[in-house]
Structure formats: C-alpha cells, structure tokens
C-alpha cells in the first residue's frame, strides 16, 4: 500500500511492518498506540522505525491512518484508571488507617 508520511511516499505492507517491528521492545505508551502482533507500540515509535525518519518530522495521525489501512488495531489513548478508583496515595492512606484529603 502506498501512503504519504511527512510528505514522503512509502510502499508499506503488513508483512513488512511486522518484519520491521520484530525484536523491537515497545516503549511506554503515553498517547496513541498500535497493536502489532501481541505488543502495543506508541505510534511515533512505529513511524520512526518504518520510515527511518525523526519523530518530529511526522504526526501520529499520519502513522495511525497508514496502520489502520494496513489492518492493524490503533488505540487513541492508554487505558486510564476508572473514575472512582483510589489513587496510590489514597490506597496507602487507607491501608495505614488514616484518611487522606479527598477521600
């Protein structure tokens, strides 16, 4: 599939992306991400590896569009704790038997 990332055309295939990402350790996900194989990678890391460009040269949206068209599952943001869940400070306070602010 031909796609444009950072104004440069790339011919990407699903197998080519899988091969490029094989053996790459995922960085911590803090924003948009893509699942490749059984691992979840930040889209900027994937974009850097498959295009060999600096991460500042392209947007995450460009990589998300390309990965979606290739059939990979993309995610908007990392999972966050459900509303009402205790923060680590509140959990520690509850274990110690003292009330923390906001509980």
N, C-alpha and C positions, 0 to 999 in steps of 0.2 A: 504494500500500500504506500502510495506517495503522500507525504504530508510535509507541511512547512513549519519549522520551528526556528524561531529567531531569524526569520527571513531567509533561511537556507532550506532547500528541498532535501528530504530524506526518503529513501525507499526502505520502509520498515516491514518486517514480517513478525508474526507472533513467535515463530521458532527462533528468529534472530534475536528478539528481545530476551527470550528465555535463555538462550546461549550466552548473551552478554551479561545477564544478571546471575548466572550460575557461579556459585562460590563467593558472591558479594554479601558481606554482612550488612543487614539493614541498620541504618542509623535510627535513633529515637524519632518517632513520629510526633510532630507538633502541629501539623496542619494537614493539608490534603495528602492522601496516600493512595497507593495502588497495590493490589494483591497480585503477586507474580509467583506462581507455584503455591507453596504453602506459607510464603513470607509476605509481610506487609512493609513496603518501602515508601519513604517520602517521595513525592513526585519529582522534586528537584534533584534528588539523588539519582533517580532513574533517568531523568533527562540529561544529566551530566554524563552518565555512563554511555547511553546510547547515541548521544550526539557528539561527545568529546568536546563540549563547549563549557565555558564557565557558567555557573548557575545564575549569574546576574544577567546573562545575555538572553534569557528566555523567561516566559511566565509559566507558572504552574498550570494555568488554563490551557496553554498550548500542548503540554505533555498529557494532561488529562484527556483532551479531545483525541489525541493520537492513540493513547492506550485504550480508550473506550471503543474507538473504531476497530482496533485490533482484537477486541473481545475480552480485555482484562477488566476486572472489577475495580472501580475507583471509589474512594470514600472522601466525603467532604472534610470532616474533622475527626480527630481521635475521640474515642468514647470518653465521656466525662462521667463523673460520679452522679448518680441520680439525685434529683432535688430532695432534700431532707436527709441525705446521708451525712453522717458526722465527719468533720474534718479530722485530721490526725491529732490536732491539739485537743479537740473536744473528746475524742476517743481516749486519749491519755488522761485527761481530767476525770472522765467518768470512771476509768479503771482505778485512779487514785482516790476516788470518792469525794472529789471537790468539784464544784460547779465552775465551768469556765464561762466567760462572757458570751452571751448569745445562745445559751442552752436553756 
